[in-house]
Amino acid sequence: MKIRQANHNDLSQLTELFDLYRQFYGQESNHHDANEFLKNRMEHCQSIIFLAEDTKTGNFVGFTQLYPVFSSISMQRSYILNDLYVKTENRKQGIAKQLISEAKSFTKTFQGKGLELSTSVHNQDARSLYVKEGFIEETEFLTYFWKST
């Protein structure tokens, strides 16, 4: 397994994974919009995407996507680990752990303050992995969200 940063040449195969990820969270399959969304993130340098590539087949089996954010209080950059997905048939092989490790390494390399993530309260497998990887459940700050119709 090789973990590497995605580029424009990966877009077609990455779109397949991204669409599966969205379906996992209850969204309708939409390859066209998924492709456009990823292409825009890449073209505008708005996210960092790491791929898990099977070195034997060249197929992508997982990915994670980071979004940069900034803190005015600490005057530092952090990253939101917004998406993490491994194909069902490739789970329980340590791939998600490898993707998280790459995200941590990237954050350190670029002097990021840290990584933030959120997941469904019902996703026990992910929650367990995040705790094992050193993530601490936030209890100091409450999160609010305003939805624009």
C-alpha positions as CSV (number, residue, x, y, z in Angstrom):
1,M,0.0,0.0,0.0
2,K,1.3,3.4,-0.9
3,I,-0.1,6.7,0.5
4,R,0.4,9.7,-1.6
5,Q,-1.0,13.1,-2.4
6,A,-3.6,13.2,-5.1
7,N,-3.2,15.2,-8.3
8,H,-5.4,16.0,-11.3
9,N,-4.5,12.8,-13.0
10,D,-6.2,10.9,-10.2
11,L,-9.5,12.7,-10.5
12,S,-11.5,9.9,-12.3
13,Q,-10.6,7.1,-9.9
14,L,-10.8,9.5,-6.9
15,T,-14.3,10.5,-7.9
16,E,-15.4,6.9,-7.7
17,L,-14.1,6.7,-4.1
18,F,-15.6,10.1,-3.2
19,D,-19.0,9.0,-4.5
20,L,-18.9,5.8,-2.4
21,Y,-17.9,7.9,0.7
22,R,-20.9,10.2,0.1
23,Q,-23.2,7.2,-0.3
24,F,-21.9,5.8,3.0
25,Y,-23.3,9.0,4.6
26,G,-26.7,8.6,2.9
27,Q,-26.2,10.8,-0.1
28,E,-27.4,9.9,-3.6
29,S,-24.7,8.8,-6.1
30,N,-23.7,11.7,-8.3
31,H,-20.5,11.2,-10.2
32,H,-20.7,14.4,-12.2
33,D,-21.1,16.7,-9.2
34,A,-18.6,14.7,-7.2
35,N,-16.0,15.1,-10.0
36,E,-16.7,18.8,-10.3
37,F,-16.5,19.3,-6.5
38,L,-13.1,17.6,-6.3
39,K,-11.8,19.3,-9.4
40,N,-12.7,22.7,-8.0
41,R,-11.0,21.9,-4.7
42,M,-7.8,20.9,-6.6
43,E,-7.8,23.8,-9.0
44,H,-8.3,26.4,-6.3
45,C,-5.9,24.7,-3.8
46,Q,-8.7,24.5,-1.3
47,S,-7.9,21.0,0.0
48,I,-5.2,18.4,0.4
49,I,-6.2,14.9,-0.6
50,F,-4.2,11.8,0.2
51,L,-4.8,8.5,-1.5
52,A,-4.2,4.9,-0.5
53,E,-3.1,3.1,-3.6
54,D,-2.8,-0.6,-4.0
55,T,0.7,-1.0,-5.4
56,K,-0.1,-4.3,-7.1
57,T,-3.2,-3.1,-9.0
58,G,-2.8,0.7,-9.0
59,N,-6.4,0.9,-7.7
60,F,-7.3,3.5,-5.0
61,V,-8.8,1.9,-2.0
62,G,-9.1,4.9,0.3
63,F,-8.6,8.6,0.8
64,T,-8.6,11.4,3.2
65,Q,-9.3,15.1,2.5
66,L,-7.9,18.0,4.6
67,Y,-9.1,21.6,4.6
68,P,-6.9,24.3,5.9
69,V,-8.4,26.7,8.6
70,F,-6.8,29.5,10.6
71,S,-7.1,30.5,14.3
72,S,-7.0,34.2,15.1
73,I,-6.4,33.4,18.7
74,S,-3.3,31.2,18.2
75,M,-2.4,32.8,14.9
76,Q,-1.8,29.4,13.4
77,R,-3.1,27.1,10.7
78,S,-4.9,23.9,11.5
79,Y,-6.4,21.3,9.2
80,I,-9.9,19.8,9.3
81,L,-9.7,16.1,8.5
82,N,-13.1,16.3,6.8
83,D,-13.2,13.1,4.9
84,L,-11.8,9.6,5.5
85,Y,-12.9,6.6,3.6
86,V,-11.7,3.1,2.9
87,K,-13.5,0.8,0.6
88,T,-15.5,-1.8,2.5
89,E,-13.5,-4.8,1.2
90,N,-10.2,-3.1,2.2
91,R,-11.2,-2.2,5.8
92,K,-9.5,-3.7,8.9
93,Q,-6.1,-3.6,7.1
94,G,-4.7,-0.5,8.7
95,I,-5.3,1.7,5.7
96,A,-7.3,4.4,7.6
97,K,-4.5,4.5,10.2
98,Q,-1.9,5.0,7.4
99,L,-4.0,7.8,5.9
100,I,-4.3,9.5,9.3
101,S,-0.6,9.1,9.8
102,E,0.1,10.9,6.5
103,A,-2.3,13.7,7.5
104,K,-0.5,14.1,10.8
105,S,2.9,14.1,9.1
106,F,1.7,16.7,6.6
107,T,0.3,18.9,9.4
108,K,3.7,18.8,11.2
109,T,5.7,19.4,8.1
110,F,3.7,22.6,7.4
111,Q,3.8,23.8,11.0
112,G,0.1,23.2,11.5
113,K,-1.3,23.5,15.0
114,G,-3.2,20.2,14.7
115,L,-6.0,18.3,13.0
116,E,-9.7,18.6,13.8
117,L,-12.3,16.1,12.8
118,S,-15.9,15.1,13.4
119,T,-17.8,11.9,12.8
120,S,-21.3,10.5,13.4
121,V,-21.9,9.6,17.0
122,H,-23.1,6.2,15.6
123,N,-19.8,5.5,13.8
124,Q,-18.2,3.5,16.6
125,D,-15.4,2.0,14.4
126,A,-14.2,5.5,13.4
127,R,-14.5,6.9,16.9
128,S,-12.5,4.1,18.3
129,L,-9.8,4.5,15.7
130,Y,-9.6,8.3,16.3
131,V,-9.0,7.7,20.0
132,K,-6.3,5.1,19.3
133,E,-4.7,7.7,17.0
134,G,-4.5,10.3,19.8
135,F,-7.5,12.4,19.0
136,I,-9.3,13.8,22.0
137,E,-13.0,14.4,22.1
138,E,-13.6,18.2,22.4
139,T,-15.3,19.2,25.6
140,E,-14.1,22.7,26.0
141,F,-15.9,24.3,23.1
142,L,-19.4,23.8,21.8
143,T,-20.0,23.7,18.1
144,Y,-22.9,25.6,16.5
145,F,-24.0,25.6,12.9
146,W,-26.2,28.1,11.0
147,K,-27.9,26.6,8.0
148,S,-28.4,28.8,5.0
149,T,-31.7,27.6,3.6
